Amino acid sequence: MTQTPDTSDAILARMLALHPKIIDLTLDRMWRLLNALGNPEKKLPPVIHIAGTNGKGSTQAMIRAGLEGAGKSVHAYTSPHLARFHERIRLAGDLIDEAHLTQVLDECWETNERQNITYFEITTCAALLAFSRAAADYTLLEVGLGGRLDATNVIDGPELSVITPISIDHEQFLGDTLAKIASEKAGIIKRGVPVIVGPQPEEAMDVIEATAAGLGAPVIAYGQHWHVHEERERLVFQDETGLLDLPLPALPGAHQIQNAGAALAALRQLGFDAEACEAAMRDVFWPARMQRLRSGPLVEAAAGAELWLDGGHNAAAGQALAAHIAGLPKRETHLICGMLNTKDVSGYLTPLAQVSDSLHAVSIPGEASTLLAEETAQHAVDAGMKAHVASNVAEAIAAISATTTDARILICGSLYLAGNVLRENA
């Protein structure tokens, strides 16, 4: 009897059991497996390595849109995925297909020989293996957590490093001050490799500059070497090369102006022209970043209400989201929120309390670390919000739609919740 080949989902499920912890920051296990695989990390197209607390994914997406607009082929690695694991790995612009993903996952599983390694580490090895075997002009690597000991930090000489804004998040792993967190993020800076730096608190910038100086890495920093702002519904970017007058990025939100600036600074550093920079703004797409849902069963259930989705999950993301909502046309606004129990829930919800009419709290399906809906609701009440508990997103939408037909409904609080919503609304 012929044995049915494993699917990628089956192999990924086995990989989850290889380490008792989801997060265990060290590079020793990465080096061991990469060596056994023949060091695929040394065979990649030129690498752009991106770290930071907020905006990593959006910045990466804009850089990719710019590079592809200039006719370049691009590998890209990001995490977490929303609906399917395949989203984490793009080979020369296209999401990795099931057969190829299964092949590299199985190869990493067999080579690892059931030794201790985290899920993120072994799947990062699989991504690097896939990248090393496919032709492309560039490789974009987004850090998973931190930087210094992140599984992606195995590239000796990237073409460019990028550090997006740093704020307090993941304190249990990275430290409880901006300086400590910045030290971890700055761990991606390599000797002599230019680093693009987005807007930073002074405490974080001091650490980044000191790290770069010690490694002889040129710093191209916001406010010093490049500037970006919105003017008359256009984006104006200026660096030492000159001024660009561009369309606003296709990703909505005032915070995306800063992310766009970092992407444009990176493209200019790499030698790309205004045409590539315009493509970076015009063609970028990144799901669950203030994404308007326009079709699907959840949209139909919303009965005429606007339905939006955002995966931001820390205090800085809450502030950015609140600022964006405040700038939208006045409309009754209701939140549907689910968060992980490792997050600063109060810090996230407090700014949103000023721009929303109510919050329906949900638990995140299938997530062991979800904050219970009742706890999220209590945090919302403490922040001054009118709060309710719902068993799921569909129930919350139905409850809101029963009281108003002209509302703005924003599903928010976690990328894991966003992934559930995208699967449910497909």
C-alpha positions in Angstrom: 0.0 0.0 0.0 1.4 3.4 -1.0 1.9 5.8 1.9 0.2 9.2 1.4 2.9 11.9 1.5 2.8 14.4 4.3 1.3 17.8 3.8 3.1 20.9 4.9 0.5 21.3 7.8 1.4 17.8 9.0 5.1 18.5 9.0 4.5 21.9 10.7 2.5 20.2 13.4 5.3 17.8 14.1 7.8 20.6 14.3 5.8 22.3 17.1 6.7 19.4 19.4 10.5 19.7 18.9 10.9 22.3 21.7 8.9 22.9 24.9 9.0 26.6 24.4 7.6 28.7 21.6 10.3 31.3 22.1 13.8 30.5 23.3 16.3 33.1 22.0 19.7 31.7 21.0 21.4 31.1 17.7 23.1 27.8 18.6 20.4 25.6 17.2 20.2 27.6 14.0 23.9 27.3 13.3 23.8 23.5 14.0 21.0 22.9 11.5 22.2 25.4 8.9 25.6 23.7 8.9 24.0 20.3 8.4 22.0 21.7 5.5 25.1 23.0 3.8 24.8 26.6 4.9 22.1 27.9 2.7 22.3 31.3 4.4 25.6 31.9 2.6 24.0 31.3 -0.8 21.3 34.0 -0.8 20.8 36.9 -3.2 21.8 40.2 -1.5 19.9 40.5 1.8 18.0 43.5 3.3 17.5 42.7 7.0 14.6 44.5 8.8 14.1 44.8 12.6 12.0 47.1 14.8 8.9 47.0 17.0 6.3 48.5 14.7 6.2 48.8 10.9 8.6 46.0 9.9 6.1 44.2 7.7 4.7 47.4 6.1 8.2 48.7 5.4 9.3 45.4 3.9 6.2 45.4 1.7 7.0 48.9 0.4 10.6 48.0 -0.3 9.4 44.9 -2.2 6.9 46.9 -4.2 9.6 49.4 -5.1 12.1 46.7 -6.1 9.6 44.8 -8.2 8.5 48.1 -9.8 12.1 48.4 -10.9 11.9 45.0 -12.6 13.8 43.1 -9.8 12.8 39.7 -8.5 12.6 39.5 -4.7 12.5 36.7 -2.1 10.7 37.8 1.1 10.4 36.3 4.6 7.9 37.5 7.2 6.0 36.3 10.2 3.6 35.5 11.6 1.3 34.4 8.8 -2.3 35.3 8.8 -4.3 32.6 7.1 -1.7 30.1 5.8 1.9 29.4 6.6 2.8 29.8 2.9 2.4 33.6 3.3 5.7 33.7 5.2 7.8 32.7 2.2 7.8 34.5 -1.2 10.1 33.1 -3.8 10.9 35.6 -6.5 7.6 37.4 -5.8 5.3 34.4 -5.5 4.1 32.7 -2.4 5.8 29.3 -2.1 3.6 26.5 -3.4 2.6 23.5 -1.4 4.9 21.0 -3.1 8.0 23.2 -2.6 7.1 24.1 1.0 6.5 20.4 1.8 9.9 19.5 0.2 12.0 22.0 2.2 10.1 21.4 5.5 10.6 17.7 5.1 14.3 18.1 4.3 14.8 20.3 7.4 12.8 17.8 9.5 14.9 14.8 8.4 18.2 16.7 8.7 17.4 17.9 12.2 16.9 14.3 13.3 14.4 15.3 16.0 16.9 17.4 17.9 15.7 20.2 20.1 14.8 23.3 18.0 12.0 25.9 18.1 9.3 26.0 15.5 10.4 29.5 14.3 14.0 28.3 14.0 13.4 25.2 11.9 10.9 27.0 9.7 13.3 29.9 9.2 15.9 27.3 8.1 13.3 26.0 5.6 12.8 29.5 4.2 16.5 30.1 3.8 16.9 26.7 2.1 14.2 27.6 -0.4 15.7 31.0 -1.0 19.1 29.6 -1.6 17.8 27.4 -4.4 15.8 30.0 -6.4 17.2 32.8 -8.4 16.3 36.4 -7.4 17.9 39.8 -7.2 17.2 40.5 -3.5 16.2 38.8 -0.3 14.1 40.6 2.3 14.3 39.2 5.8 12.0 40.4 8.5 13.1 39.7 12.1 10.7 37.6 14.1 11.5 38.9 17.6 14.3 41.2 18.7 17.2 41.0 16.4 20.5 40.0 18.1 19.4 36.4 18.8 16.6 36.2 16.3 16.7 33.2 13.9 17.0 35.5 10.9 20.3 37.0 12.3 22.6 34.5 10.6 23.6 36.6 7.6 27.2 37.7 7.8 27.1 40.5 5.3 23.7 41.8 4.3 23.5 44.5 1.7 21.5 46.8 4.0 20.0 46.8 7.5 16.7 48.6 8.4 15.5 49.5 11.9 11.9 50.7 12.1 10.5 52.6 15.2 11.2 50.9 18.5 8.8 50.9 21.4 8.1 48.8 24.5 6.9 45.3 23.5 7.9 41.7 24.4 9.5 42.9 27.6 9.8 39.4 29.0 12.2 38.5 26.2 13.9 41.8 25.2 14.1 43.8 28.4 12.0 46.3 30.2 13.5 49.6 29.0 13.8 51.2 25.5 17.6 51.0 25.8 17.6 47.2 26.4 15.1 46.6 23.6 17.0 48.9 21.2 20.2 46.9 22.1 18.5 43.7 20.9 17.1 45.3 17.7 20.5 46.9 17.0 22.0 43.4 17.0 21.2 43.1 13.3 23.7 45.8 12.5 26.8 44.4 10.8 30.3 45.7 10.4 30.5 48.3 7.6 26.9 47.6 6.4 24.7 50.8 6.1 21.7 50.9 8.4 18.5 52.8 7.6 16.9 54.1 10.9 13.3 55.2 11.2 12.1 57.7 13.8 13.2 56.7 17.3 12.9 57.8 20.9 16.2 59.4 22.0 17.0 56.6 24.4 16.7 54.0 21.5 18.6 56.2 19.0 21.6 56.6 21.4 21.9 52.8 21.5 21.6 52.3 17.8 24.2 55.0 17.0 26.7 53.6 19.5 26.3 50.1 18.1 26.7 51.3 14.6 29.8 53.4 15.5 31.4 50.4 17.1 31.0 48.4 13.9 31.8 51.2 11.4 28.3 50.9 10.0 27.1 54.1 8.3 23.8 55.4 9.8 21.1 56.9 7.5 18.7 58.2 10.1 15.3 60.0 10.0 15.7 63.7 10.9 19.4 63.7 10.1 19.9 62.2 6.6 16.3 61.9 5.4 13.0 63.6 6.0 9.4 62.6 5.1 6.0 64.2 5.6 2.6 64.5 4.0 1.7 67.7 2.2 -1.5 68.4 0.3 -2.3 64.7 0.1 1.1 63.9 -1.3 4.2 62.3 0.3 7.3 64.5 0.3 10.6 62.7 0.9 14.0 64.4 0.9 17.5 63.1 1.4 21.0 64.1 0.3 20.2 63.1 -3.2 17.2 65.4 -3.6 13.4 65.7 -3.1 10.7 63.3 -4.2 7.0 64.3 -4.6 5.1 61.0 -4.5 1.6 59.6 -4.0 0.7 58.7 -0.5 1.3 55.0 0.3 -1.5 52.7 -0.6 -1.5 51.5 3.1 -3.7 53.9 5.1 -2.7 55.6 8.3 -0.4 58.5 9.3 2.1 56.1 10.8 2.6 54.6 7.3 4.3 57.9 6.3 7.2 57.1 8.6 7.3 53.5 7.3 7.3 54.8 3.7 10.2 57.1 4.5 12.3 54.2 5.7 11.4 52.2 2.6 12.3 55.1 0.3 15.6 55.7 2.2 16.4 52.0 1.6 15.6 52.2 -2.1 17.7 55.3 -2.5 20.6 53.8 -0.6 20.4 50.8 -3.0 20.6 53.2 -6.0 17.0 53.1 -7.3 15.3 56.0 -9.0 12.1 57.9 -8.5 10.1 55.4 -10.6 10.9 52.6 -8.2 10.0 54.9 -5.3 6.7 55.7 -6.8 6.0 52.0 -7.3 6.8 51.5 -3.6 4.0 53.8 -2.7 1.5 53.0 -5.4 1.7 49.2 -5.5 2.2 48.2 -1.9 -0.3 45.8 -0.3 -0.1 44.4 3.2 -3.1 42.6 4.8 -4.5 43.4 8.2 -2.9 46.9 8.4 -6.1 49.0 8.5 -7.4 46.8 5.7 -11.0 47.5 4.4 -12.9 44.3 3.9 -15.2 44.7 1.0 -16.6 41.2 0.3 -17.2 37.9 2.1 -19.7 36.5 4.6 -18.6 38.8 7.5 -19.0 41.9 5.3 -22.5 40.7 4.3 -23.3 40.2 8.0 -22.2 43.7 8.7 -25.4 44.9 6.9 -24.0 48.1 5.3 -21.5 48.9 8.0 -17.8 49.5 7.0 -15.7 46.6 8.1 -12.0 47.1 8.8 -9.2 44.8 10.0 -6.0 45.7 11.8 -3.4 43.5 13.5 -1.6 46.0 15.6 -1.2 44.9 19.2 0.9 47.1 21.4 0.6 50.6 22.9 2.3 52.3 20.0 0.0 50.5 17.5 -3.0 51.6 19.6 -1.9 55.3 19.4 -1.3 55.1 15.7 -4.7 53.4 15.1 -6.5 56.0 17.2 -4.9 58.8 15.3 -5.9 57.3 12.0 -9.5 56.8 13.2 -9.7 60.4 14.4 -8.7 61.6 10.9 -11.5 59.6 9.2 -14.9 61.1 8.4 -17.0 61.2 11.5 -18.9 58.0 11.9 -20.1 55.8 14.8 -17.2 53.4 15.5 -17.3 50.1 17.2 -14.4 47.8 18.0 -14.2 44.0 18.0 -11.1 43.2 20.0 -9.2 40.1 20.9 -5.6 40.1 22.3 -2.9 37.8 23.7 -2.3 37.7 27.4 1.3 38.8 26.9 0.4 42.3 25.6 -0.1 45.7 27.3 -3.8 45.6 26.9 -4.5 48.9 28.8 -1.7 50.7 26.8 -3.3 49.5 23.6 -7.0 50.3 24.5 -6.6 53.6 26.3 -6.0 55.8 23.1 -8.7 53.9 21.3 -11.2 54.7 24.0 -11.2 58.3 22.8 -12.3 57.5 19.3 -14.8 54.5 19.7 -18.4 54.2 20.8 -18.1 50.6 22.1 -16.0 47.5 22.2 -17.1 43.9 21.8 -14.4 41.6 23.3 -13.7 38.1 21.9 -11.2 35.3 22.7 -8.9 34.4 19.8 -9.9 31.0 18.5 -7.3 28.3 18.8 -4.7 30.4 20.7 -3.6 29.1 24.0 -2.2 32.5 25.0 -5.4 34.4 24.2 -6.7 36.8 26.8 -10.2 35.7 27.7 -12.9 37.9 26.3 -14.1 38.8 29.8 -10.7 40.1 30.7 -10.4 42.2 27.6 -13.8 43.6 28.3 -12.8 44.6 31.8 -9.7 46.3 30.5 -11.9 48.2 28.1 -14.2 49.3 31.0 -11.2 50.4 33.0 -10.2 52.5 29.9 -13.5 54.2 30.0 -15.2 52.3 27.2 -18.6 50.7 26.9 -17.8 47.0 26.6 -19.6 43.8 25.8 -18.5 40.1 25.5 -19.1 38.1 22.4 -18.4 34.4 21.8 -16.9 35.1 18.3 -16.5 37.8 15.7 -19.6 36.9 13.8 -21.7 37.3 16.9 -20.2 40.6 17.7 -20.9 41.9 14.1 -24.5 40.7 14.4 -24.9 42.5 17.8 -23.5 45.8 16.4 -25.5 45.6 13.2 -28.7 45.0 15.2 -28.4 48.5 16.7 -27.0 50.5 13.7 -26.7 50.2 10.0 -24.3 53.0 9.3 -21.3 52.2 11.6 -17.6 51.7 11.2 -16.6 48.3 12.7 -12.9 47.7 13.3 -11.7 44.2 14.2 -8.4 44.7 16.0 -5.9 43.7 18.7 -3.9 40.8 17.3 -2.5 39.4 14.0 -3.7 36.0 15.2 -7.3 37.3 15.4 -6.8 38.9 12.0 -5.8 35.6 10.5 -8.9 33.9 11.9 -11.0 36.7 10.4 -9.4 36.4 7.0 -10.0 32.6 7.0 -13.6 33.1 8.1 -14.3 35.8 5.6 -12.8 33.9 2.6 
